[in-house]
Amino acid sequence: MASAELEDEAPSRMSRAVLIALVACAAVSTDLYLSGIPQLAADLAVGPAEAQLTLSVFMAAFAVGQLVFGPLSDHFGRKPVAAIGLTLYSFGALACMLAPGIGLLLLARMVQGFAASAGPVIARAIVRDRFQGAEAARFMSQLAAAMAVVPLLAPVIGSWLLYWFDWRAQFGMLLLFGLLTLAGLRSLRETCPSIGVAPLGFSPILRQFGICLSQRRFVGFVLCGGAAFAAAFTWISSASWIVIDLLGVPATHFGYTFMLVVTGYMGGSFASARIVPRIGVQRTLRLGVTAALAGALLLLVQGVWLEPSLGGVLLGVFCSFLGGGLCLPNSQMGAISEFPMSAGGASAVYGFVQTAMASGFGWLVGQSYDGTLLPTAAIMAFGALCSLTGYLLLREQQGSARHA
């Protein structure tokens, strides 16, 4: 597609804002209430592991939901399926706000996570419908950089709400987010090329899994980006306990510490959008993996040998998030671009694996948290090594293609 044509097809500001909100569904749904998790645990009389489950069950349901909403959007179109997801998401947020106990709260978070998955899986498919190759990666990087503003502000807003109200008001804000995004859907135009043609049913989903995961480049992209995301989610899952309990930061100031590390993701995404047209996806991923490994090493050194300091911990996490900003959008678009006629299905498979990894990492850090930095640092380091493995697989495939 010619660059002039791409420019003509550039989404309007409103539709771009809606795409950003769709991509940000998971981030805002986790980051906004992080500061309230210790208060939530005290209010509902549960421990850190049970409170952390509100994150893990959300991500587990989010992973499964992508397998449903991706293929549905290939068959029925992007907009109507996104509308169904956002409606269900809003009901889930309302149920979280009113939940009287941890059992109902976990159930409501599961509903909310399942519904939230419609956002990013459909947004990625829309980008793939309209753009190709490096241009798709560039536009996704722009969306990711702009989307990073949402989780940048969400923890701060959550902390403000905690100052004036309590943790339930944070879920009220998520309800408002869902309703506003739903209202904005009318600004999007339908882009799906396979309405009424793409197959429905569970067997096509399983087939899509087999097709995608048998393709080594797809697996490399999933490992590289998915593990970077899982490492970041490891921090998200334990940040409130480490920052508030271990490092002694007041809960009302937690959002500012989270804002600092999210600027790493924002910086990586902005840098990716600028450099990927010049140096290509592969070399951009190499920079991202290097940054993630450096951050994980810094955290491990503090977790094993040194007394953790607020500045040192935030610097390590910043580097990890910087690597994620470089890896995630390029891995997502690289993987989905391997399957242009089933972008929704490929996006669903990618999203499922990525989110399942994140959910597993989050559950593990919740179960192993012992009041120190070490479990979080070790799991984030493992994620960085998995991301490196995915990059090496991609490099091997590129080398094989050159010599074929």
C-alpha positions as CSV (number, residue, x, y, z in Angstrom):
1,M,0.0,0.0,0.0
2,A,1.5,3.4,-0.9
3,S,2.3,5.8,1.8
4,A,-0.1,8.4,0.4
5,E,-2.9,5.9,0.6
6,L,-2.0,5.2,4.2
7,E,-2.1,8.9,5.0
8,D,-5.5,9.1,3.5
9,E,-6.8,6.2,5.6
10,A,-5.4,7.6,8.8
11,P,-8.0,7.4,11.6
12,S,-9.6,10.6,12.9
13,R,-8.6,11.9,16.3
14,M,-11.8,10.5,17.9
15,S,-11.4,7.1,16.3
16,R,-7.7,7.0,17.3
17,A,-8.8,7.9,20.9
18,V,-11.3,5.0,20.9
19,L,-8.6,2.6,19.6
20,I,-6.3,3.8,22.4
21,A,-9.0,3.1,25.0
22,L,-9.7,-0.3,23.5
23,V,-6.0,-1.2,23.6
24,A,-5.8,0.2,27.2
25,C,-8.7,-1.9,28.6
26,A,-6.5,-4.3,30.5
27,A,-4.0,-1.7,31.7
28,V,-6.5,0.7,33.1
29,S,-8.5,-2.2,34.6
30,T,-5.5,-3.3,36.6
31,D,-3.5,-0.2,37.2
32,L,-6.2,2.1,38.4
33,Y,-7.0,0.1,41.6
34,L,-3.5,-1.1,42.5
35,S,-3.2,1.5,45.3
36,G,-6.4,0.2,46.8
37,I,-5.4,-3.5,47.0
38,P,-4.0,-3.3,50.6
39,Q,-7.2,-1.4,51.7
40,L,-9.4,-3.9,49.8
41,A,-7.6,-6.8,51.6
42,A,-8.2,-5.2,55.0
43,D,-11.8,-4.3,54.3
44,L,-12.7,-7.8,53.0
45,A,-10.5,-9.6,55.7
46,V,-8.2,-11.4,53.3
47,G,-4.4,-11.7,52.9
48,P,-2.1,-10.6,50.1
49,A,-2.4,-13.8,48.1
50,E,-6.2,-13.6,48.0
51,A,-6.2,-9.9,47.2
52,Q,-3.7,-10.5,44.3
53,L,-6.1,-13.0,42.9
54,T,-8.3,-10.1,41.8
55,L,-5.5,-9.4,39.3
56,S,-4.8,-13.0,38.2
57,V,-8.4,-14.1,37.7
58,F,-9.0,-10.9,35.6
59,M,-6.0,-11.8,33.4
60,A,-7.0,-15.5,33.2
61,A,-10.5,-14.6,32.0
62,F,-9.0,-11.9,29.7
63,A,-6.9,-14.7,28.1
64,V,-9.9,-16.9,27.5
65,G,-12.1,-14.1,26.3
66,Q,-9.7,-13.3,23.4
67,L,-10.3,-16.7,22.0
68,V,-14.0,-15.9,21.8
69,F,-14.0,-12.2,20.7
70,G,-11.3,-12.5,18.1
71,P,-13.0,-15.1,15.9
72,L,-16.4,-13.5,16.5
73,S,-15.0,-10.2,15.2
74,D,-13.7,-12.0,12.1
75,H,-17.3,-13.2,11.4
76,F,-19.6,-10.5,12.6
77,G,-17.4,-7.5,12.3
78,R,-15.2,-5.4,14.7
79,K,-17.7,-2.8,15.9
80,P,-20.7,-5.0,17.0
81,V,-18.5,-7.4,18.9
82,A,-16.6,-4.6,20.6
83,A,-19.9,-3.1,21.7
84,I,-21.0,-6.4,23.3
85,G,-17.7,-6.6,25.1
86,L,-17.8,-3.1,26.5
87,T,-21.4,-3.5,27.7
88,L,-20.5,-6.6,29.6
89,Y,-17.3,-4.9,30.9
90,S,-19.4,-2.1,32.3
91,F,-21.7,-4.5,34.1
92,G,-18.6,-6.3,35.5
93,A,-17.2,-3.0,36.8
94,L,-20.6,-2.2,38.5
95,A,-20.6,-5.6,40.2
96,C,-17.1,-5.1,41.5
97,M,-18.0,-1.8,43.0
98,L,-21.0,-3.4,44.8
99,A,-19.4,-6.8,45.8
100,P,-19.9,-7.5,49.5
101,G,-17.1,-10.1,49.8
102,I,-14.0,-11.6,48.1
103,G,-15.9,-14.4,46.4
104,L,-18.3,-12.2,44.5
105,L,-15.5,-9.7,43.8
106,L,-13.5,-12.4,42.2
107,L,-16.5,-13.5,40.1
108,A,-17.1,-10.0,39.0
109,R,-13.5,-9.5,38.1
110,M,-13.6,-12.7,36.0
111,V,-16.6,-11.3,34.1
112,Q,-14.9,-7.9,33.7
113,G,-11.6,-9.6,32.5
114,F,-13.5,-11.8,30.0
115,A,-15.3,-8.7,28.5
116,A,-12.2,-6.4,28.6
117,S,-10.4,-8.8,26.2
118,A,-12.7,-7.6,23.3
119,G,-10.9,-4.3,23.4
120,P,-7.2,-5.0,22.5
121,V,-7.9,-8.1,20.4
122,I,-10.3,-6.0,18.2
123,A,-8.1,-2.9,18.2
124,R,-5.1,-5.0,17.0
125,A,-7.2,-6.6,14.3
126,I,-8.5,-3.1,13.1
127,V,-4.9,-2.0,12.8
128,R,-4.0,-5.1,10.8
129,D,-7.1,-4.6,8.6
130,R,-5.9,-1.1,7.6
131,F,-2.1,-1.4,7.6
132,Q,0.6,-3.9,6.6
133,G,4.1,-4.8,7.7
134,A,6.3,-2.1,9.2
135,E,3.6,0.4,8.8
136,A,1.3,-1.7,11.0
137,A,4.1,-2.0,13.6
138,R,4.7,1.8,13.4
139,F,1.0,2.6,13.9
140,M,0.7,0.1,16.7
141,S,3.8,1.7,18.4
142,Q,2.1,5.1,18.1
143,L,-1.1,3.7,19.7
144,A,1.0,2.0,22.4
145,A,2.9,5.2,23.2
146,A,-0.4,7.2,23.4
147,M,-2.1,4.4,25.3
148,A,0.8,4.5,27.9
149,V,-0.7,7.9,29.0
150,V,-3.7,6.0,30.3
151,P,-1.8,3.7,32.7
152,L,0.5,6.6,33.5
153,L,-2.5,8.6,34.9
154,A,-4.6,5.7,36.1
155,P,-2.7,4.9,39.3
156,V,-2.5,8.6,40.2
157,I,-6.3,8.9,39.7
158,G,-6.7,5.8,41.7
159,S,-4.6,7.2,44.5
160,W,-6.7,10.5,44.5
161,L,-9.9,8.4,44.7
162,L,-8.5,6.5,47.6
163,Y,-7.7,9.8,49.4
164,W,-11.3,11.1,49.0
165,F,-13.2,7.8,49.0
166,D,-12.2,4.1,49.2
167,W,-11.3,1.2,46.9
168,R,-14.9,0.9,45.6
169,A,-14.8,4.3,44.0
170,Q,-11.9,3.0,41.8
171,F,-14.2,0.5,40.3
172,G,-16.8,3.2,39.8
173,M,-14.2,5.0,37.7
174,L,-13.7,1.8,35.6
175,L,-17.5,1.8,35.0
176,L,-17.2,5.3,33.7
177,F,-14.3,4.3,31.4
178,G,-16.3,1.4,29.9
179,L,-19.4,3.6,29.2
180,L,-17.4,6.4,27.6
181,T,-15.5,3.9,25.4
182,L,-18.8,2.3,24.4
183,A,-20.2,5.7,23.4
184,G,-17.1,6.4,21.3
185,L,-17.4,3.3,19.2
186,R,-19.7,5.2,16.7
187,S,-16.6,7.1,15.5
188,L,-15.0,3.9,14.1
189,R,-15.7,2.5,10.7
190,E,-16.0,-1.2,10.1
191,T,-12.8,-2.6,8.6
192,C,-13.3,-6.4,8.8
193,P,-12.7,-8.0,5.4
194,S,-14.2,-11.4,6.3
195,I,-17.7,-10.6,7.6
196,G,-20.0,-13.6,7.1
197,V,-17.1,-15.6,5.7
198,A,-14.9,-16.5,8.6
199,P,-15.9,-19.8,10.3
200,L,-17.5,-19.9,13.7
201,G,-17.4,-22.6,16.4
202,F,-14.8,-24.0,18.8
203,S,-13.0,-26.2,16.3
204,P,-11.9,-23.3,14.1
205,I,-10.4,-21.7,17.2
206,L,-8.4,-24.9,17.9
207,R,-7.4,-25.0,14.3
208,Q,-6.2,-21.4,14.5
209,F,-4.1,-22.4,17.5
210,G,-2.5,-25.2,15.6
211,I,-1.8,-23.1,12.6
212,C,-0.3,-20.2,14.5
213,L,1.7,-22.2,17.0
214,S,3.2,-24.4,14.3
215,Q,4.7,-21.3,12.7
216,R,8.0,-20.7,14.3
217,R,8.1,-16.9,13.6
218,F,4.7,-16.5,15.3
219,V,6.0,-18.4,18.3
220,G,9.1,-16.3,18.4
221,F,7.1,-13.1,18.3
222,V,4.7,-14.4,21.1
223,L,7.6,-15.4,23.3
224,C,9.5,-12.1,22.8
225,G,6.5,-9.8,23.4
226,G,4.4,-12.0,25.7
227,A,7.2,-12.6,28.2
228,A,8.1,-8.9,28.3
229,F,4.4,-8.3,29.1
230,A,4.4,-11.0,31.7
231,A,7.5,-9.6,33.4
232,A,5.8,-6.2,33.6
233,F,2.7,-7.8,35.0
234,T,4.8,-9.4,37.7
235,W,5.6,-5.9,38.9
236,I,2.0,-4.8,38.6
237,S,0.9,-7.7,40.7
238,S,3.3,-7.0,43.5
239,A,3.9,-3.3,43.2
240,S,1.5,-2.1,45.9
241,W,3.0,-4.5,48.5
242,I,6.6,-3.7,47.6
243,V,6.2,0.1,47.3
244,I,3.8,0.6,50.2
245,D,4.8,-2.1,52.7
246,L,8.4,-2.9,51.9
247,L,9.6,0.6,50.8
248,G,7.3,2.6,53.1
249,V,5.6,4.9,50.5
250,P,2.2,6.1,51.6
251,A,-0.7,4.6,49.6
252,T,-1.9,8.1,48.5
253,H,1.6,8.6,46.8
254,F,1.7,5.1,45.2
255,G,0.4,6.4,41.9
256,Y,3.4,8.7,41.4
257,T,5.9,5.9,41.8
258,F,3.9,3.9,39.2
259,M,3.8,6.9,36.9
260,L,7.6,7.0,36.9
261,V,8.0,3.3,35.8
262,V,5.2,3.6,33.2
263,T,7.2,6.4,31.5
264,G,9.6,3.7,30.6
265,Y,6.9,1.9,28.6
266,M,5.9,5.2,27.1
267,G,9.4,6.0,26.1
268,G,10.0,2.6,24.6
269,S,6.8,2.9,22.5
270,F,7.6,6.4,21.3
271,A,11.2,5.3,20.4
272,S,9.8,2.2,18.6
273,A,7.5,4.3,16.5
274,R,10.4,6.4,15.4
275,I,13.1,3.8,14.8
276,V,11.3,0.8,13.5
277,P,10.9,2.3,10.0
278,R,14.7,2.9,10.0
279,I,16.2,-0.2,11.6
280,G,13.4,-2.7,11.2
281,V,11.4,-4.8,13.6
282,Q,14.2,-7.3,14.4
283,R,16.8,-4.8,15.6
284,T,14.1,-2.9,17.6
285,L,13.3,-6.1,19.4
286,R,17.0,-6.6,20.2
287,L,17.1,-3.2,21.9
288,G,14.0,-4.1,23.9
289,V,15.3,-7.4,25.1
290,T,18.6,-5.8,26.1
291,A,16.8,-3.1,28.2
292,A,14.6,-5.8,29.9
293,L,17.6,-7.9,30.8
294,A,19.4,-4.9,32.2
295,G,16.4,-4.0,34.4
296,A,16.0,-7.6,35.6
297,L,19.7,-7.8,36.5
298,L,19.5,-4.6,38.6
299,L,16.5,-5.9,40.5
300,L,18.1,-9.2,41.1
301,V,21.3,-7.6,42.5
302,Q,19.1,-5.6,45.0
303,G,17.0,-8.6,45.8
304,V,20.0,-10.9,46.6
305,W,22.9,-8.8,47.7
306,L,21.8,-5.2,48.5
307,E,19.2,-3.5,50.6
308,P,16.5,-2.4,48.2
309,S,16.1,1.3,47.8
310,L,13.1,3.1,46.2
311,G,15.3,4.7,43.5
312,G,17.1,1.5,42.6
313,V,13.9,-0.6,42.4
314,L,12.1,2.0,40.3
315,L,15.2,2.3,37.9
316,G,15.2,-1.5,37.4
317,V,11.4,-1.6,36.7
318,F,11.8,1.4,34.5
319,C,14.3,-0.5,32.3
320,S,12.0,-3.5,32.2
321,F,9.0,-1.4,31.1
322,L,11.2,0.4,28.5
323,G,12.0,-3.0,27.0
324,G,8.3,-3.9,27.0
325,G,7.5,-0.7,25.1
326,L,10.0,-1.6,22.4
327,C,9.0,-5.3,22.3
328,L,5.2,-5.4,22.7
329,P,3.8,-3.5,19.7
330,N,6.4,-4.9,17.3
331,S,5.8,-8.5,18.5
332,Q,2.0,-8.1,18.3
333,M,2.0,-6.7,14.7
334,G,4.8,-9.1,13.6
335,A,2.8,-12.1,14.8
336,I,-0.6,-11.0,13.4
337,S,0.9,-9.9,10.1
338,E,1.8,-13.6,9.4
339,F,-2.0,-14.3,9.0
340,P,-3.6,-11.4,7.0
341,M,-6.8,-13.2,6.3
342,S,-7.5,-14.2,9.9
343,A,-6.1,-11.2,11.8
344,G,-8.8,-11.5,14.5
345,G,-8.1,-15.2,15.1
346,A,-4.3,-14.7,15.1
347,S,-4.7,-11.7,17.4
348,A,-6.8,-13.9,19.7
349,V,-4.1,-16.6,19.8
350,Y,-1.4,-14.1,20.4
351,G,-3.4,-12.4,23.1
352,F,-4.3,-15.6,24.8
353,V,-0.8,-16.9,25.1
354,Q,0.5,-13.4,26.2
355,T,-2.2,-13.0,28.8
356,A,-2.0,-16.5,30.1
357,M,1.7,-16.0,30.7
358,A,1.0,-12.8,32.6
359,S,-1.7,-14.4,34.7
360,G,0.6,-17.3,35.6
361,F,3.5,-15.0,36.5
362,G,1.1,-12.8,38.6
363,W,-0.3,-15.8,40.4
364,L,3.2,-17.1,41.1
365,V,4.5,-13.8,42.5
366,G,1.3,-13.5,44.6
367,Q,1.9,-17.0,46.1
368,S,5.6,-16.5,46.7
369,Y,5.6,-13.0,48.0
370,D,7.5,-13.1,51.4
371,G,7.8,-9.4,52.2
372,T,11.1,-9.1,50.2
373,L,12.0,-8.0,46.7
374,L,13.5,-11.3,45.7
375,P,10.4,-13.3,44.4
376,T,9.4,-10.4,42.1
377,A,13.0,-9.8,40.9
378,A,13.5,-13.5,40.1
379,I,10.2,-13.9,38.2
380,M,10.9,-10.7,36.2
381,A,14.4,-12.0,35.3
382,F,12.8,-15.3,34.1
383,G,10.5,-13.3,31.9
384,A,13.4,-11.4,30.4
385,L,15.2,-14.6,29.6
386,C,12.0,-16.0,27.9
387,S,11.8,-12.8,25.9
388,L,15.5,-13.3,24.8
389,T,14.6,-16.9,23.8
390,G,11.8,-15.6,21.5
391,Y,14.2,-13.0,19.9
392,L,16.9,-15.7,19.3
393,L,14.2,-17.9,17.6
394,L,13.2,-15.0,15.3
395,R,16.9,-14.3,14.5
396,E,17.4,-18.0,13.7
397,Q,14.4,-18.0,11.4
398,Q,15.6,-14.8,9.6
399,G,19.0,-16.4,9.1
400,S,17.4,-19.6,7.7
401,A,15.2,-17.5,5.3
402,R,18.3,-15.7,4.0
403,H,20.1,-19.0,3.2
404,A,17.1,-20.8,1.7
